[in-house]
Amino acid sequence: QQMRKVDPHTSVSVAGFTVEDEEKLKSLSDSFRAVYARWIATLDTNWWKASTPHAIIAGGALASLWHHEAPKDWDMYFPSKEACKRLEDYYSVMPGAGDVTGTPNFKQDGYNAITVGDKVQLVTSIYGHSLAILKTFDYLHACWYWDSRDQKLWITPAILNAIKDKQLVVNNKERLTPERFQKFRDRGWTPRGK
């Protein structure tokens, strides 16, 4: 299915979403915008102007918010290895920048990430075009993204249905682990077709 943009500035329903779903998605998009803005506000202005890191937010946060749960974290991804390196360099030479609670070598589910303030994970081991990043995710419910360039949430009806129904639909079988499967099962998620 083609990714569809949920535009917070229109009330026109997008094909495949109910009006109620679209309104809820718009509200959740505002949450991602706020997380991104809070992170940007922690950065040194001169560094920010020189590097302008475009980011996407993706992963499990949308599913958590949809089900009225607090996200464990907010995963941000970047377009290039160079952007990730600039972030690692910035946080390694700016002690206390962004209320750092981790280091560039922090590991989470096998990924390298910099943990900053408000549970933001700046993922530095996966980068590239948004759709290429999404292909690395184990389950479909994590394959939406919010883009800092257009400030919009991109999602398909199939992804939203997996979230709404708490269905574990495999996206990348090479990324599956028994521990993550069990974590979702413990939280009430079921494999598709079960």
C-alpha positions in Angstrom: 0.0 0.0 0.0 1.1 3.5 -0.7 2.0 5.7 2.3 -0.6 8.4 2.9 0.1 11.8 4.4 -2.1 12.9 7.3 -2.2 16.6 7.0 -3.0 18.5 10.2 -4.3 21.5 8.2 -7.2 19.8 6.4 -10.3 18.1 7.5 -10.8 16.1 4.3 -10.7 12.3 4.9 -7.9 10.4 3.2 -8.9 7.2 1.4 -8.7 4.2 3.7 -9.1 6.1 7.0 -12.3 6.9 8.8 -12.8 10.5 9.7 -12.3 9.6 13.4 -9.1 7.8 12.6 -7.8 10.7 10.7 -8.6 13.2 13.5 -6.9 11.0 16.0 -3.8 10.7 13.7 -3.7 14.5 13.3 -3.7 14.8 17.1 -0.9 12.3 17.4 1.1 14.1 14.7 1.0 17.1 17.0 2.7 15.0 19.7 5.6 14.2 17.3 5.9 17.8 16.3 6.2 18.8 19.9 8.8 16.1 20.7 10.9 17.2 17.7 10.5 20.9 18.7 11.6 20.2 22.3 14.7 18.3 21.0 15.6 21.1 18.6 15.3 23.7 21.4 18.1 21.8 23.3 20.6 22.2 20.5 23.2 25.0 20.2 21.7 27.5 17.7 25.0 27.9 15.8 25.4 24.2 15.4 21.8 23.8 14.4 22.1 26.5 11.7 25.2 24.8 10.3 23.9 21.2 10.2 20.1 21.4 10.1 19.5 17.8 10.8 16.3 16.6 9.1 14.8 13.7 11.0 11.9 11.3 11.0 10.3 9.8 14.0 9.2 6.2 13.6 8.9 3.0 15.6 6.6 2.0 18.5 5.5 5.5 19.8 2.4 5.8 17.6 1.1 2.4 18.7 1.6 3.3 22.3 -0.1 6.7 21.9 -3.0 5.1 19.9 -3.7 2.8 22.9 -3.3 5.6 25.5 0.0 4.3 26.7 3.1 6.4 27.4 5.7 5.7 24.7 8.8 4.0 26.0 10.8 6.3 23.9 10.7 8.5 20.7 13.0 7.1 18.0 14.5 9.6 15.6 16.3 8.6 12.4 18.5 10.7 10.1 19.1 10.7 6.3 22.8 10.0 6.2 25.8 8.5 8.0 27.3 12.0 7.9 24.3 13.4 9.8 24.6 10.7 12.4 28.3 11.3 12.8 27.7 15.1 13.3 25.2 14.2 16.1 27.6 11.8 17.7 30.4 14.5 17.5 28.0 17.2 18.9 27.0 15.2 21.9 30.5 14.0 22.6 31.9 17.5 22.8 28.9 19.2 24.4 28.7 17.8 27.9 25.2 18.2 29.2 23.8 19.2 25.8 20.2 18.2 25.5 20.2 16.7 29.0 22.1 13.7 27.8 21.2 10.6 29.7 23.3 8.2 27.6 26.3 8.2 25.2 26.7 7.7 21.5 27.4 4.0 22.2 24.2 3.4 24.1 22.6 0.1 22.9 18.9 -0.5 22.5 17.5 -3.6 20.8 20.8 -4.0 19.0 20.9 -0.4 17.7 23.3 2.4 18.6 21.5 5.5 19.8 22.1 8.7 21.7 19.6 9.1 24.5 18.6 12.7 25.2 16.1 14.4 27.5 12.4 13.5 27.0 13.2 9.8 26.2 14.4 10.7 22.7 16.5 8.1 21.0 18.7 9.5 18.2 19.4 6.3 16.3 22.8 6.5 14.7 23.3 3.0 13.3 20.3 3.0 10.8 20.0 6.0 8.4 18.9 6.8 4.9 15.7 7.5 3.1 12.6 7.0 5.3 11.3 4.0 3.4 14.7 2.3 3.5 14.7 2.8 7.3 11.2 1.4 7.7 12.3 -1.8 5.8 14.6 -2.6 8.8 11.7 -2.8 11.3 10.6 -6.2 12.5 6.8 -5.5 12.7 4.5 -3.5 10.4 2.9 -1.4 13.2 6.3 0.4 13.5 6.4 1.3 9.8 4.8 4.8 9.9 6.9 7.9 10.1 6.6 11.6 11.0 8.8 13.8 8.8 10.4 17.0 10.2 10.6 18.5 6.7 6.9 18.7 6.0 5.8 18.2 9.7 3.4 15.4 8.6 2.6 11.9 9.6 2.9 9.2 6.8 1.0 6.0 7.3 -0.9 3.3 5.4 -4.3 1.9 6.3 -2.7 -1.5 6.8 -0.3 -0.1 9.3 -3.0 1.6 11.2 -5.2 -1.5 11.2 -2.2 -3.5 12.7 -1.9 -0.8 15.4 -5.7 -0.6 16.1 -6.0 -4.4 16.3 -2.7 -5.0 18.1 -1.7 -7.4 15.4 1.9 -8.5 15.0 2.4 -8.5 11.2 5.9 -9.3 10.1 7.7 -6.6 8.2 11.3 -7.9 8.2 11.7 -11.5 9.3 15.5 -11.1 9.6 14.9 -8.6 12.5 12.6 -10.9 14.5 13.7 -12.0 17.9 11.9 -14.2 20.5 12.4 -11.6 23.1 10.6 -8.8 21.1 7.9 -11.2 20.1 7.3 -12.1 23.8 7.4 -8.5 24.8 4.5 -7.7 22.4 2.6 -10.8 23.4 2.9 -9.7 27.1 1.4 -6.4 26.1 -1.6 -8.0 24.4 -0.4 -8.1 20.8 -1.3 -11.2 18.7 0.3 -12.7 15.6 -1.8 -12.0 12.5 -4.3 -14.7 11.9 -4.3 -16.0 15.5 
